[in-house]
Amino acid sequence: MSDGVVTAASGPVVEGSALPFACVDDEGRGTHEKVVKKQAIRCSLSRICGVCGETLTRPVAFVGTPDEALDGEFAFPPCHVACARQVAADPRQRLGHAEQPHRWVLVSTAGFDLVRPARRGDPVWFRPNSVLERETL
């Protein structure tokens, strides 16, 4: 984000599309299919956007599959509403999923919880705790 304008993913370009912040490892590499666990935790604890890496403002958005929205647990970290819309509109983005779903669901919320894994090596999840709006993109 520069001068108050949200810019979506600005990581290294892979498959013709910039990687979201949460998909880039410490060496500056990554894939669209994998959320880097360390980055995901950083996004949650430091309240930074999983797409652009800048400080989050309210409302916070989660973008995921219809099943994630139904279950209320998302694999991709919180992001700005504008970043969520931009990244969901890019057909190359998978936000940590093996394939892009037929449609994304955006959930905006005032707050969320980080769900830590029960076993070492398992991914973290994010649970919105006060849903403001759901929208199919």
TIZA-463918 format. One record per residue: x, y, z of N, C-alpha, C in turn; residue number from 0. Coordinates in pm, 1 decimal. Layout:
N
KETOR       n.px       n.py       n.pz      ca.px      ca.py      ca.pz       c.px       c.py       c.pz   pos
KETOR          X          Y          Z          X          Y          Z          X          Y          Z   NUM
...
end
This chain:
137
KETOR       n.px       n.py       n.pz      ca.px      ca.py      ca.pz       c.px       c.py       c.pz   pos
KETOR       86.5     -116.2        0.0        0.0        0.0        0.0       90.7      121.9        0.0     0
KETOR       64.5      212.8      -90.6      141.8      335.2      -92.4       46.0      452.0     -107.3     1
KETOR       64.4      552.9      -26.4      -21.6      670.4      -27.4     -169.0      634.8      -11.1     2
KETOR     -197.5      532.5       70.2     -334.8      495.0       97.8     -402.3      415.9      -12.5     3
KETOR     -329.2      380.1     -117.5     -387.5      303.0     -226.5     -339.7      159.3     -214.6     4
KETOR     -433.9       68.3     -204.5     -399.4      -73.1     -192.7     -352.5     -125.6     -327.1     5
KETOR     -238.9     -192.0     -325.2     -190.2     -259.7     -444.0     -193.4     -408.4     -412.7     6
KETOR     -244.1     -486.8     -502.2     -257.0     -629.7     -476.5     -119.2     -696.4     -476.0     7
KETOR     -117.4     -823.8     -501.9        4.7     -903.2     -494.6      119.6     -835.9     -567.6     8
KETOR      233.4     -827.0     -499.7      349.4     -762.7     -561.4      475.7     -845.7     -541.7     9
KETOR      456.5     -976.1     -516.1      570.6    -1065.4     -500.1      627.9    -1103.2     -635.2    10
KETOR      718.8    -1200.3     -636.3      777.0    -1246.4     -762.2      667.3    -1295.8     -857.4    11
KETOR      688.0    -1278.0     -984.9      590.2    -1322.9    -1083.9      614.8    -1470.2    -1114.8    12
KETOR      509.6    -1549.7    -1097.5      512.4    -1693.1    -1126.8      390.5    -1723.0    -1213.3    13
KETOR      412.8    -1792.6    -1324.4      303.5    -1826.5    -1416.9      229.3    -1701.3    -1464.0    14
KETOR      301.4    -1591.2    -1479.3      242.6    -1468.7    -1531.1      166.2    -1384.6    -1431.3    15
KETOR      174.6    -1417.6    -1302.6      100.7    -1343.5    -1201.4      185.7    -1328.7    -1074.8    16
KETOR      182.1    -1210.0    -1014.4      259.8    -1185.4     -892.9      207.3    -1270.8     -777.8    17
KETOR      298.9    -1326.2     -701.2      260.0    -1406.8     -584.8      210.5    -1316.5     -472.1    18
KETOR      106.5    -1359.3     -401.4       65.2    -1286.9     -281.2      174.0    -1297.0     -174.5    19
KETOR      180.4    -1198.9      -86.8      277.6    -1193.7       21.7      284.3    -1325.8       98.8    20
KETOR      170.9    -1384.8      130.6      166.5    -1506.3      212.7      218.1    -1630.5      140.4    21
KETOR      241.9    -1621.2       10.7      290.7    -1734.9      -66.8      439.9    -1725.5      -98.0    22
KETOR      508.2    -1626.1      -41.2      650.1    -1604.5      -68.2      731.8    -1641.6       55.4    23
KETOR      833.7    -1726.7       36.8      917.6    -1767.8      149.8     1030.1    -1667.6      174.8    24
KETOR     1113.9    -1697.5      272.7     1223.5    -1607.6      311.5     1325.4    -1584.1      199.4    25
KETOR     1334.1    -1677.3      105.1     1427.1    -1662.3       -6.8     1364.0    -1586.8     -124.3    26
KETOR     1238.7    -1544.9     -109.5     1171.8    -1471.6     -215.7     1112.7    -1559.8     -323.3    27
KETOR     1091.8    -1687.4     -290.7     1033.8    -1781.5     -386.4      902.3    -1835.3     -333.1    28
KETOR      825.8    -1895.2     -421.1      700.3    -1955.5     -378.6      618.3    -2001.1     -496.5    29
KETOR      497.4    -2047.0     -466.6      402.7    -2090.7     -569.2      264.0    -2040.1     -531.4    30
KETOR      175.8    -2039.6     -628.2       38.3    -1998.5     -603.2      -37.9    -2104.7     -523.5    31
KETOR       11.9    -2228.6     -523.5      -58.1    -2340.0     -459.0      -27.2    -2355.4     -310.3    32
KETOR       68.4    -2279.7     -258.4      110.6    -2303.0     -119.8      120.7    -2172.2      -41.9    33
KETOR       52.1    -2169.6       71.8       67.6    -2059.8      166.8      185.1    -2096.1      256.5    34
KETOR      279.2    -2005.4      272.1      395.1    -2028.7      358.6      348.7    -2008.6      503.7    35
KETOR      357.6    -2114.3      582.1      304.1    -2113.6      718.4      359.1    -1998.5      803.0    36
KETOR      488.2    -1975.4      792.7      551.6    -1866.7      867.5      490.0    -1731.7      830.7    37
KETOR      466.4    -1711.0      702.3      405.4    -1585.7      656.4      260.4    -1575.7      703.2    38
KETOR      189.0    -1687.2      700.8       49.7    -1687.8      744.5       38.6    -1647.1      891.3    39
KETOR      126.1    -1701.7      973.4      125.5    -1666.9     1116.2      163.5    -1520.3     1133.9    40
KETOR      262.1    -1475.6     1057.3      302.6    -1334.4     1063.2      185.9    -1242.9     1026.8    41
KETOR      112.1    -1278.9      921.9       -4.5    -1198.7      881.1     -104.2    -1186.7      995.4    42
KETOR     -128.1    -1296.2     1064.0     -225.2    -1296.5     1172.4     -177.3    -1216.3     1292.6    43
KETOR      -59.1    -1245.8     1339.8       -9.9    -1182.7     1463.0       25.6    -1035.2     1444.6    44
KETOR       72.6     -998.6     1325.2      110.4     -859.4     1300.0       -0.2     -780.1     1230.9    45
KETOR     -111.5     -846.0     1202.9     -226.9     -784.1     1136.0     -184.9     -717.2     1005.3    46
KETOR     -123.6     -801.0      917.7      -85.6     -752.7      785.8     -156.0     -835.1      678.0    47
KETOR     -175.2     -774.7      564.7     -248.9     -834.2      453.4     -171.7     -949.8      390.5    48
KETOR     -239.8    -1062.5      369.4     -178.7    -1178.1      306.0     -151.2    -1159.1      158.1    49
KETOR     -208.1    -1055.1       98.7     -186.6    -1029.0      -43.6      -75.1     -927.4      -63.5    50
KETOR      -88.9     -807.1       -3.3        8.9     -700.2      -29.6      115.8     -685.1       78.9    51
KETOR       93.8     -742.9      197.3      193.0     -735.6      304.3      189.8     -607.0      385.2    52
KETOR       89.3     -523.6      364.4       77.0     -397.1      438.1      -19.5     -412.7      555.7    53
KETOR      -16.7     -317.9      647.5     -100.7     -320.5      767.4     -248.3     -327.7      730.3    54
KETOR     -320.9     -415.2      799.3     -464.1     -430.7      774.9     -545.4     -317.5      836.3    55
KETOR     -655.8     -287.3      772.2     -755.5     -194.5      825.6     -887.0     -271.9      830.7    56
KETOR     -984.3     -217.4      903.2    -1114.5     -284.2      910.3    -1205.7     -231.7      801.9    57
KETOR    -1294.1     -312.5      749.2    -1310.1     -454.4      780.0    -1197.9     -537.6      718.1    58
KETOR    -1178.7     -654.4      773.7    -1080.1     -750.1      725.7    -1154.0     -847.4      633.8    59
KETOR    -1088.2     -891.3      528.8    -1151.0     -984.4      434.7    -1079.4    -1118.4      433.4    60
KETOR    -1157.4    -1221.7      410.3    -1104.4    -1355.8      382.8    -1161.9    -1397.2      249.5    61
KETOR    -1079.4    -1457.6      166.8    -1125.4    -1507.4       37.7    -1088.0    -1654.6       31.1    62
KETOR    -1186.5    -1734.6       -5.1    -1163.3    -1878.6       -9.1    -1268.0    -1949.6      -91.5    63
KETOR    -1266.9    -2080.2      -81.0    -1361.7    -2162.9     -154.4    -1499.1    -2154.7      -87.2    64
KETOR    -1604.0    -2194.7     -158.8    -1735.8    -2199.3      -95.7    -1738.1    -2288.9       29.3    65
KETOR    -1664.3    -2400.4       26.1    -1659.1    -2488.4      144.0    -1593.2    -2419.6      262.7    66
KETOR    -1486.2    -2344.1      238.1    -1421.0    -2270.4      346.4    -1517.9    -2168.8      407.0    67
KETOR    -1590.5    -2098.1      321.1    -1686.6    -1999.0      370.3    -1796.9    -2066.9      451.9    68
KETOR    -1842.3    -2181.2      405.7    -1946.5    -2255.7      477.0    -1896.5    -2306.0      612.3    69
KETOR    -1773.3    -2356.9      614.2    -1713.6    -2407.8      738.8    -1668.2    -2296.5      832.2    70
KETOR    -1646.1    -2176.5      777.2    -1599.5    -2065.1      859.0    -1452.3    -2072.8      894.0    71
KETOR    -1373.8    -2145.0      813.9    -1228.8    -2153.5      833.4    -1160.2    -2140.1      698.2    72
KETOR    -1065.1    -2047.4      692.2     -997.1    -2016.1      566.9     -849.8    -2050.9      574.4    73
KETOR     -796.4    -2103.0      462.9     -654.1    -2137.5      454.6     -568.0    -2014.5      426.8    74
KETOR     -623.8    -1916.6      351.7     -546.3    -1798.1      316.4     -563.2    -1691.8      424.3    75
KETOR     -454.5    -1623.3      460.7     -458.9    -1522.9      567.8     -551.1    -1404.6      537.3    76
KETOR     -577.6    -1323.7      639.6     -663.9    -1206.6      621.8     -602.3    -1107.4      524.3    77
KETOR     -688.7    -1028.6      459.7     -641.3     -928.2      365.4     -735.2     -808.5      360.5    78
KETOR     -690.0     -705.5      292.8     -775.6     -589.7      267.7     -888.6     -634.0      175.4    79
KETOR    -1004.4     -573.8      186.6    -1116.3     -605.8       97.8    -1075.8     -583.1      -47.7    80
KETOR    -1011.8     -470.8      -77.9     -970.9     -440.2     -215.6     -869.8     -542.5     -267.1    81
KETOR     -776.1     -583.1     -183.9     -677.4     -684.4     -225.0     -746.2     -817.7     -251.6    82
KETOR     -841.7     -855.7     -166.2     -915.0     -981.3     -184.1     -987.0     -981.2     -318.7    83
KETOR    -1050.8     -871.3     -351.4    -1122.8     -861.4     -479.5    -1027.0     -871.9     -598.5    84
KETOR     -914.1     -801.9     -590.0     -818.3     -803.0     -700.9     -757.8     -941.3     -721.3    85
KETOR     -718.7    -1006.3     -613.4     -653.0    -1136.0     -626.4     -753.3    -1242.6     -671.0    86
KETOR     -877.7    -1233.5     -627.0     -979.9    -1329.9     -667.9    -1015.9    -1314.1     -815.7    87
KETOR     -997.9    -1195.5     -870.5    -1029.1    -1169.7    -1011.6     -920.3    -1222.1    -1106.2    88
KETOR     -803.9    -1256.9    -1053.3     -692.5    -1305.5    -1134.3     -706.5    -1456.7    -1152.3    89
KETOR     -728.7    -1505.3    -1274.5     -750.5    -1648.8    -1295.9     -629.1    -1736.6    -1266.0    90
KETOR     -512.5    -1677.4    -1246.3     -392.3    -1757.1    -1215.1     -372.9    -1776.5    -1065.0    91
KETOR     -441.6    -1698.7     -983.3     -424.7    -1708.5     -838.0     -498.5    -1830.3     -784.2    92
KETOR     -433.5    -1901.2     -691.6     -496.0    -2016.9     -628.4     -499.9    -2004.4     -476.5    93
KETOR     -430.8    -1905.0     -423.1     -436.4    -1873.0     -279.4     -417.6    -1994.2     -189.8    94
KETOR     -317.2    -2073.9     -224.4     -284.1    -2188.6     -141.6     -359.7    -2315.9     -175.1    95
KETOR     -438.8    -2315.7     -279.6     -515.0    -2433.8     -320.2     -450.8    -2496.1     -443.5    96
KETOR     -467.7    -2626.4     -459.3     -410.2    -2695.5     -574.9     -468.6    -2642.5     -705.9    97
KETOR     -597.0    -2608.9     -704.6     -663.4    -2554.4     -822.3     -749.2    -2436.3     -780.9    98
KETOR     -771.3    -2345.5     -872.4     -860.9    -2234.4     -842.9    -1004.1    -2288.2     -844.3    99
KETOR    -1085.9    -2252.6     -744.8    -1224.4    -2299.6     -745.4    -1303.6    -2233.0     -858.4   100
KETOR    -1420.9    -2286.7     -885.8    -1506.6    -2226.9     -989.1    -1545.6    -2085.1     -950.6   101
KETOR    -1552.3    -2059.1     -821.5    -1581.7    -1924.3     -772.0    -1518.3    -1909.1     -634.2   102
KETOR    -1484.8    -1786.0     -602.1    -1432.1    -1752.3     -469.9    -1545.7    -1691.3     -387.5   103
KETOR    -1533.3    -1701.8     -257.4    -1626.9    -1635.4     -167.1    -1546.3    -1540.3      -80.0   104
KETOR    -1590.5    -1415.4      -72.7    -1527.3    -1314.4       11.1    -1612.8    -1296.5      136.3   105
KETOR    -1549.1    -1306.1      250.8    -1616.8    -1284.8      378.8    -1546.8    -1168.8      447.7   106
KETOR    -1622.7    -1065.4      482.1    -1563.8     -953.7      556.6    -1604.6     -966.4      702.7   107
KETOR    -1514.2     -922.8      789.1    -1532.7     -941.4      932.4    -1462.7     -830.4     1009.1   108
KETOR    -1504.7     -811.6     1132.1    -1438.6     -713.1     1218.4    -1321.8     -776.0     1294.2   109
KETOR    -1317.8     -908.0     1301.0    -1211.0     -975.5     1374.5    -1199.5    -1121.0     1333.0   110
KETOR    -1092.9    -1184.8     1377.6    -1070.0    -1324.9     1340.7     -979.9    -1390.7     1444.2   111
KETOR     -978.5    -1522.9     1440.3     -891.4    -1602.6     1526.2     -797.0    -1683.7     1439.2   112
KETOR     -675.8    -1701.3     1487.4     -578.2    -1789.3     1424.2     -598.6    -1927.0     1486.4   113
KETOR     -622.8    -2027.7     1403.4     -641.1    -2164.7     1452.1     -510.6    -2238.7     1426.6   114
KETOR     -439.0    -2263.5     1533.8     -309.6    -2332.1     1520.3     -331.5    -2481.0     1500.6   115
KETOR     -241.3    -2546.9     1429.5     -258.9    -2689.4     1402.0     -242.3    -2775.5     1527.4   116
KETOR     -312.4    -2887.0     1527.9     -302.6    -2982.0     1639.3     -173.1    -3062.8     1629.0   117
KETOR     -125.5    -3083.5     1505.1       -3.1    -3160.0     1483.5      100.4    -3076.1     1411.4   118
KETOR      223.4    -3099.5     1444.1      332.8    -3029.1     1377.9      330.0    -3057.0     1227.5   119
KETOR      350.4    -2952.1     1149.5      352.7    -2966.9     1004.8      218.5    -2940.4      938.7   120
KETOR      109.7    -2943.1     1014.8      -21.5    -2913.5      957.7      -35.1    -2762.5      936.6   121
KETOR     -121.7    -2721.9      844.8     -137.9    -2578.1      818.3     -215.4    -2506.4      927.8   122
KETOR     -203.2    -2375.8      928.7     -285.3    -2293.1     1017.2     -412.7    -2257.5      941.9   123
KETOR     -516.6    -2219.3     1016.0     -644.2    -2177.5      959.0     -684.8    -2047.1     1023.3   124
KETOR     -772.9    -1977.1      957.8     -821.3    -1847.8     1007.2     -973.3    -1854.1     1016.7   125
KETOR    -1026.2    -1811.6     1131.3    -1169.7    -1818.4     1155.7    -1225.3    -1679.1     1183.1   126
KETOR    -1304.2    -1624.5     1089.2    -1369.5    -1495.7     1115.6    -1461.1    -1511.4     1237.6   127
KETOR    -1459.4    -1413.0     1327.5    -1541.6    -1428.2     1447.9    -1663.5    -1337.1     1452.6   128
KETOR    -1679.1    -1250.7     1357.2    -1798.5    -1166.0     1350.0    -1820.0    -1126.2     1204.5   129
KETOR    -1885.6    -1214.3     1130.2    -1903.0    -1195.3      986.5    -1992.7    -1073.8      960.1   130
KETOR    -1943.8     -984.1      877.4    -2020.0     -867.0      838.0    -2093.9     -889.0      706.9   131
KETOR    -2025.7     -956.1      612.6    -2084.7     -975.4      480.0    -2019.7    -1094.6      410.3   132
KETOR    -2098.4    -1166.2      330.9    -2049.4    -1274.1      243.4    -2085.0    -1238.4      101.1   133
KETOR    -1991.7    -1262.9       11.8    -2015.6    -1230.2     -129.0    -1946.5    -1331.6     -217.9   134
KETOR    -2019.9    -1384.9     -313.6    -1961.6    -1475.4     -410.7    -1900.5    -1391.8     -522.2   135
KETOR    -1774.6    -1418.0     -553.1    -1703.6    -1340.5     -655.5    -1695.4    -1418.7     -786.3   136
end
